[in-house]
Amino acid sequence: MSLTGVEVPAATLDSIKPNTILMVISDDQGKARVIQIDPQSAPKGEAILRVAPGDSQSQGGCWVRTNGGWEWVDPCPW
Protein backbone atom coordinates (compact mmCIF):
# COMPACT_ATOMS: atom_id res chain seq x y z
CA MET A 1 0.00 0.00 0.00
CA SER A 2 1.20 3.48 -0.76
CA LEU A 3 -0.18 6.52 1.05
CA THR A 4 0.17 10.09 -0.16
CA GLY A 5 0.18 13.33 1.76
CA VAL A 6 1.42 16.88 2.00
CA GLU A 7 3.96 18.44 4.32
CA VAL A 8 2.42 20.68 6.97
CA PRO A 9 3.98 22.94 9.61
CA ALA A 10 5.07 21.23 12.84
CA ALA A 11 2.65 23.54 14.68
CA THR A 12 -0.13 21.37 13.20
CA LEU A 13 0.66 18.91 16.01
CA ASP A 14 -0.59 21.48 18.54
CA SER A 15 -4.17 21.31 17.27
CA ILE A 16 -5.07 18.19 15.32
CA LYS A 17 -8.48 18.22 13.65
CA PRO A 18 -10.77 15.17 13.85
CA ASN A 19 -10.13 12.30 11.42
CA THR A 20 -6.59 13.46 10.65
CA ILE A 21 -3.54 11.23 10.37
CA LEU A 22 -0.18 12.91 10.67
CA MET A 23 3.16 11.21 10.17
CA VAL A 24 6.33 12.57 11.73
CA ILE A 25 9.53 11.60 9.92
CA SER A 26 13.03 12.33 11.11
CA ASP A 27 16.01 12.37 8.74
CA ASP A 28 19.53 11.18 9.57
CA GLN A 29 20.31 14.58 11.10
CA GLY A 30 17.27 14.49 13.38
CA LYS A 31 15.27 17.13 11.48
CA ALA A 32 11.58 16.31 11.79
CA ARG A 33 8.99 16.84 9.08
CA VAL A 34 5.23 16.47 9.51
CA ILE A 35 3.13 14.93 6.74
CA GLN A 36 -0.67 14.98 6.66
CA ILE A 37 -1.94 11.80 5.02
CA ASP A 38 -4.56 12.16 2.28
CA PRO A 39 -7.43 9.89 3.41
CA GLN A 40 -8.42 9.24 -0.21
CA SER A 41 -5.06 7.50 -0.74
CA ALA A 42 -5.94 4.80 1.81
CA PRO A 43 -8.14 1.92 0.70
CA LYS A 44 -11.47 1.62 2.51
CA GLY A 45 -12.00 -1.34 4.80
CA GLU A 46 -8.31 -2.28 5.07
CA ALA A 47 -5.87 -1.77 7.91
CA ILE A 48 -3.57 1.16 7.20
CA LEU A 49 -1.64 0.83 10.46
CA ARG A 50 -1.43 -2.15 12.79
CA VAL A 51 -0.38 -1.81 16.42
CA ALA A 52 1.10 -4.96 17.94
CA PRO A 53 0.86 -5.71 21.65
CA GLY A 54 4.04 -4.92 23.52
CA ASP A 55 5.52 -4.52 26.97
CA SER A 56 3.54 -1.37 27.73
CA GLN A 57 0.43 -2.26 25.72
CA SER A 58 -1.50 -5.47 26.30
CA GLN A 59 -3.69 -5.37 23.20
CA GLY A 60 -3.15 -4.57 19.56
CA GLY A 61 -5.46 -3.16 16.97
CA CYS A 62 -5.47 -1.28 13.70
CA TRP A 63 -6.67 1.89 12.05
CA VAL A 64 -9.11 1.42 9.16
CA ARG A 65 -10.53 3.99 6.74
CA THR A 66 -14.32 4.04 6.74
CA ASN A 67 -16.81 6.26 4.94
CA GLY A 68 -16.71 8.75 7.81
CA GLY A 69 -12.98 8.85 8.53
CA TRP A 70 -10.63 6.64 10.54
CA GLU A 71 -11.78 3.90 12.90
CA TRP A 72 -9.79 1.99 15.55
CA VAL A 73 -10.54 -1.76 15.38
CA ASP A 74 -9.46 -3.95 18.31
CA PRO A 75 -8.64 -6.70 17.73
CA CYS A 76 -7.53 -6.14 14.18
CA PRO A 77 -9.16 -8.70 11.85
CA TRP A 78 -6.57 -8.20 9.08
N, C-alpha and C positions, 0 to 999 in steps of 0.2 A: 504494500500500500504506500502511496506517496501523498503526503499532505502538502498543501500550499498555504502561504500566508504572506503578511507584510510586516516589515519592521516598524515598531512603534516606540515612542519614548519610554525610557525606564520608569518614568513617573506614572505610567499606566498601571503599574503594580500597586499604586497607592489607592486606586479606586477602580476595581474590576467590575464591569457591568455583568448582569446575569447572562448565562449561557455563553460565556467567553472562555476560550482556551488560549492561554499564553504559554509560550515556550521560552525559557531562558537558556541561552547558549553561551558558553565561555570559550574563548580561543586559547591558544597555547600561552598567551601572555596574561591571561586572566581577565581580559576585557569582556564584559557581558553585553549581550544584545538580546532584546526582547522581540519575539515574533508573535503576532496574533494570527492564529490558525483560521483559515477560511472554512467555515462549517460545510460549505457546498463541496469541498474537496474530499470530505470524509464520506465513505459509503454508509447508507442508512442500514441499521440493523446489524452492524458488525462492530466488534470491539476495536476501538482505535487506540486504547491504552489499557494494558492489563497490569494489575498490582498484585504481586505475589505476597503471600504471608511471610513474615520475617520475625526477627527477634522482638521488635517493638510493636508488631502488628500481627494479631492472631488470625485475621481473615483476609482473604484477597477478594478482588472484584475487578470490574472493568468499566470503562466509560464507553457508552454507545450513543451514536447519533440517532435521534428520533425525529419525528415531524416537528416537535416543539423545541428542540435544542439538544442538550446533552443529558444523558441519564446514567446514574451509577447503578450497576447491576451486581448484586452480591448474593450468592456466588456467581462468578462469570460462567455462562454456559458455553463459551467458545474457547 
